[in-house]
């Protein structure tokens, strides 16, 4: 029996949430049943591509031109036919548009996965008319959260019954206790400090400024607290200015970008996520896999991942006062119980093996129909 050939179509394979999902799907494939490859619409391919190429995964690198690129459709179609692709799995909207058109009138089945939404969300009259047509030629649409599914219905005008929710999944992080202890010493964090932390690019959508203002309020009640912010990006200057304006220099650590932040996550006592918009945060899942209680905003998929008062606190979006109160509550309560609940919820709902099983079941179903 020949293997099912799945071609993942995406922008590129730089380090990010969507790219990590693709890598996890490929790494977790049943090698006796599936052949997988990746087509990137843009270059350079990125670090995840290098790792997958070492495992023998084929990559097709295209260069999307500005505007609507007709040649891109031809190139994708040629790749599909030459490599006898059974299924194309399109990740994000633009790869879906080009993928559907390229696969039209072929035997290749089409899957579209929406990984997240912009804030504020929006639509257009073009999408209102085009998307139902694209959906007609698509065999399955999936979304990474119920919130993302609702956004597809509201803003992309896709029928609710055509969309399945498959939550992102990751392998649980593993860290060496001695490495975490060493990191604490390197960062010169006092032994009696509670450590709050976040891992996210410094982007306005992550709302770090609100987090810092909430943290300033937390310090009034719990001065022996440190906040670690792992990441970098366009908001760095604003973040640094906010830290200075609030006189937080002694209690906030900016680490810069860390490609593998697991030791930093393990060092945190409480994980924070202040996003204005979110799909399924991979770093939130990583924190939960390490048994961390979480304080998050009620944005996108966050309240589907963190159960309020069970494994953390969910606060109203962009509400500094409530975010600060949520942090204070977790510091004051039994963090050990919340942490155990986080780990249990991760293992039950968000493991890499569960996600891979759901996608492989979908591939098998579409191939046999």
C-alpha positions, 0 to 999 in steps of 0.5 A: 500500500502506497503512502499518503503524500501530504504537502503542507503549504505555508508562508515559510518555516521561520520560528513561530506558532504556525510553523511549530504546528507544521513541524510537530505534525511532520515529526509525529507522522506515522512514517509507514503511512504518510509521506510529507513535504512542505511548500513555502510561498516565500523565502528564506525558508527558516530554521524549522526547515533546516531541522526537517530537511535533516530528517529527509523532508522535501521542501519546495521554495517559491517566491511570491510576487506582490499583488495576485501572483498567477505564476504562483498558482501554476508553480504549486499546481506543477508541484502537486502533479509532479510529486503525486500529492494526495492532500494539500494542507494549507496553513493560513488564509493566503496559502489556502487561496493559492492552494485551492486554485492550484488543486482545482480539477485535480484529484488532490484533496484540500485542507485549510487550517486557520491558525489565528486572527488579527486584532481588531478582526475585519472582513471585506466584500471580496471575501464575502463572495470569494470565500464560500466559493473557495470553501466549496472546493475545500474538503475540510476546514479546521480551526485551532480554537472555537474562537478562531472558528467563530471568527471564520464564520463571522468574518470569512463567511464560511459555514459553521458546519464545515469547520472542525476544531483541532487544538494545537498540541506540543510535546511536553517540555523537559528541563534539568533542575540544575540548569534552572537553578543555575539560570536563577543565579545568573539572573541574580533573582533573590531566593525569596522572590516569586517569579512571573514571566512571559514569552512572546514577541514584542508586538503591540498585539501582545499588550506588554504595556498593560502587563507592566502597568498591572505588575506595578500594582502587584508590586505594591502588595508583593514587592518581592516579585520579579517579572521576566519578559522573554522576547524582542521586537518592534515594541522594545523601545516602548517597553523599556520606556514604560519600565523606566517610567514606572520605576520597575528596573529592579524588578523586570528582566528583559532577556531578549529573544531566546530560540529555546526558552524552556529553562526560562519557562521552568524558572517562572512560578506563574505564566502571564499572557496579556494578548489582545488577540490570540489563537492557541498560544504555543508558549502557554501550552509549554508553560502548562506542560511544565505545570505552571499556573497561568494568568491570561486575558479573555482573548481568542483561544486563551479561555479555552486553554486556561479554565478560570479558577481551575489552572489559572485566572482568565481576566477581561481583555485589556483590563489592567486592574483585573489582570493585576488582581488575577496575579495577586490571587494566584500568588496568594493561593495554593500555586501547587494545586493550580500547577498540577491542574495545568499539567493535567489539562495539558496532557488531556487536551493539548498533547502533540500526540492527540493533535497528530492523531486527529490530523492523521485521522482526517488525512486518512478519511479524506484519502479514502473518500 
